[in-house]
Amino acid sequence: MRRLLVVCTANVCRSAVAERMLARELAGRRDVDGHEWIVRSAGTADVQAPMDRNTIAAAEAIGLDITDHVARPLTRDILNTDGADLVLTMTREHLRYVVALDQSAWSRSFTLKDLARRAATVAPATAETGGFESWRSRLAERRTAADMLKPDPCDDIVDPYGGPRWEHDRMSNDVRACLSFISRLV
């Protein structure tokens, strides 16, 4: 099994929706190495925020049921088990948090938007190109931690928590637009 972890702040909007979208897209599909995927999520803040009703509605509008989602704070153990193969964050701030929690996560951690951009520029994961591990390594080429320390809204999916419904719909659409990388993965 491959393990993919999605990270945001409270784990009640962005990462919950992205987790369910990715799980739906990867369900029953195997990567080039024959592995199925398990997708989970967690949040960088240890808060007990309720699911936002507008996130639930936005998810329902695209066929996702997130009403049973239970938020959980990110820990080093979760990072190293649920994020053993790939960690996708909703912002650069979350990426920095992940790497501060465990520096060894750097090579497998990306913002969702950065991964989508990078995936469009490298050859898909195939047996001829070295499989998943090689694909992930090629994604990280020429990426530096110093670059990722700087804030860049181009890499961030905006947090709609507490905002109007249209902001939640925009967040869902932003996440969905980034999922094109899956076709290069499986």
Secondary structure, 3 states (H helix, E strand, C coil): CEEEEEEECCCCCHHHHHHHHHHHHHCCCCCCCCCCEEEEEEECCCCCCCCCHHHHHHHHHCCCCCCCCCCCECCHHHHHHCCCCEEEECCHHHHHHHHHHCHHHHHHEEEHHHHHHHHCCCCCCCCCCCHHHHHHHHHHCCCCHHHHHCCCHHHCCCCCCCCCHHHHHHHHHHHHHHHHHHHHHC
